[in-house]
């Protein structure tokens, strides 16, 4: 019984470290989004490209299956991420 709290504490530290890595990856992704925005502005390309959204979602779902991650979880997260990104791009393109 006394080991359970320590084991949970260790696992929570692992999760916290992974969360920080994920934030770092989001920062990298946003840096690329800024470069994409420059190109979209220069060429009059809209923020939302539905075919691209579906391609990305399908690609990450396939990757998830290969890593034993529930594809529906990945789809949910990516659709939220893409939705936020499209809104952000629309504001920047306005």
C-alpha positions in Angstrom: 0.0 0.0 0.0 2.8 2.5 0.8 4.4 1.9 -2.6 1.3 2.9 -4.5 1.6 6.7 -3.8 5.3 6.7 -4.7 4.6 4.8 -7.9 1.8 7.3 -8.8 4.1 10.2 -8.0 6.8 8.7 -10.3 4.3 8.2 -13.1 2.9 11.7 -12.7 6.4 13.1 -13.0 6.7 11.1 -16.3 3.4 12.5 -17.5 4.5 16.0 -16.6 7.7 15.6 -18.5 5.8 14.3 -21.5 3.4 17.2 -21.3 6.3 19.7 -21.4 7.7 17.9 -24.5 4.3 18.2 -26.1 4.2 21.9 -25.4 7.6 22.2 -27.0 6.4 20.4 -30.1 3.3 22.7 -30.3 5.7 25.6 -30.2 7.7 24.1 -33.1 4.4 23.5 -35.0 3.3 27.1 -34.5 6.6 28.3 -35.8 5.9 26.4 -39.0 2.4 27.8 -39.1 3.9 31.3 -39.1 5.9 30.4 -42.2 2.8 28.9 -43.8 1.0 32.2 -43.1 3.7 34.2 -45.0 3.1 32.0 -48.0 -0.7 32.1 -47.8 -0.6 35.9 -47.4 1.7 36.3 -50.4 -0.4 34.0 -52.7 -3.9 34.7 -51.4 -4.4 31.2 -50.1 -7.3 30.8 -47.6 -6.7 29.5 -44.1 -9.0 26.5 -44.4 -8.1 23.9 -47.0 -10.6 21.1 -46.4 -8.7 18.5 -48.4 -5.5 19.2 -46.5 -7.4 18.9 -43.2 -8.7 15.4 -44.2 -5.2 14.3 -45.4 -3.6 15.3 -42.1 -6.3 13.7 -40.0 -6.1 10.4 -42.0 -2.2 10.4 -41.8 -2.2 10.8 -38.0 -4.9 8.2 -37.5 -2.8 5.7 -39.5 0.3 6.6 -37.5 -1.7 6.2 -34.3 -2.8 2.7 -35.3 0.9 1.7 -35.8 1.7 3.0 -32.3 -1.3 1.3 -30.5 -2.9 4.7 -29.9 -6.7 5.0 -30.3 -7.3 6.6 -33.7 -10.4 8.3 -32.4 -8.4 10.0 -29.7 -5.9 11.2 -32.3 -8.6 12.4 -34.6 -10.3 14.4 -31.8 -7.0 16.1 -30.8 -6.0 16.9 -34.3 -9.3 18.3 -35.4 -9.2 20.6 -32.3 -5.6 21.6 -33.1 -6.4 22.2 -36.8 -9.5 24.1 -35.9 -7.6 26.4 -33.6 -4.9 26.8 -36.2 -7.4 27.7 -38.9 -9.0 30.3 -36.7 -5.6 31.7 -35.8 -4.6 31.9 -39.5 -7.9 33.6 -40.4 -7.2 36.3 -37.9 -3.7 36.8 -39.3 -4.9 36.8 -42.9 -7.7 39.4 -42.2 
